[in-house]
């Protein structure tokens, strides 16, 4: 129930994009250290939240790039939802950007050590 999309509830649709939505819920569980989505709610309450676009809120320590480039394109209307291929491209870009930032930081730290 927790992994179903609005279109699955309203039109009984299953597609590649419904799988992407489920991936988003699983991602939320990871960022929430294994919490159960919509814990304590009945199936009807969960269905209402999902159909009314009351999506899961990610914790504040979730990287901004991850939210803006991936999550906002998962928890959205079916017609706007990315396919998994696009999600993977964005994820690779985020990882690359993060690695470049780490390399710059290491370079700055090394320059600081050489001056001492």
Residue pairs with C-beta under 8 A, 6 or more apart in sequence:
1 38
1 43
1 46
1 47
2 25
2 36
2 37
2 38
2 46
3 21
3 22
3 25
3 26
3 37
4 18
4 21
4 22
4 47
4 50
5 13
5 17
5 18
5 21
5 22
5 50
5 78
6 50
6 51
6 53
6 78
7 13
7 18
7 78
8 14
8 18
9 47
9 50
9 51
10 51
13 78
15 78
16 83
16 84
17 78
17 81
17 83
18 78
19 84
20 74
20 81
20 82
20 83
20 84
20 87
21 74
21 75
21 81
23 74
23 84
23 87
24 56
24 71
24 74
24 75
25 37
25 56
27 70
27 71
27 74
28 37
28 56
28 58
29 35
29 36
29 37
31 58
31 59
31 61
31 62
32 58
32 59
37 56
38 45
38 46
38 49
38 56
41 49
48 54
53 75
55 75
56 75
58 67
58 71
62 71
63 94
63 98
65 94
65 97
66 94
69 90
69 93
69 94
70 82
70 87
70 90
70 91
70 94
73 80
73 81
73 82
73 86
73 87
73 90
74 81
74 82
74 87
82 90
